[in-house]
Amino acid sequence: MENETIFVEVFGSNPIIKVLDFLITFQLFDYHLTEIAKNSGVSYSTLQTFWDNLVRNKIVINTRRVGKSDMYKLNTKNPAVQQLIKLDWNLIKGEEQDQEVLV
């Protein structure tokens, strides 16, 4: 089994969580859908089943077009996304504190 992040460990290894985890981790960069699918461990066809919902709800935004590919990134201006990022950091901090106790 591959190493899971604390975000995926807590919320489950379903495709949407895996994609959100990838986008939160690499929120400074934009990616085309094939890269998002590959790097999050989700099939491209599965990603397509929920991607429009993420765009419609402004969780992700289209940043630019490179050749024939649209590039997307996490919409860090969305208050809900900001809360997800804070939650991810709090989970990481909590895990680090638990590790310090064990040492």
Buried (B, 14 or more C-beta within 10 A) or exposed (E): EEEBBBBBBBBEEEBBBBBBBBBBBBBEEBBBBEBBBBBBBBEEEBBEEBBEEBBEEEBBBEBEEEEEEBBBBBBBEBEEBEEBBEBBEEBEEEBEEEEEEEE
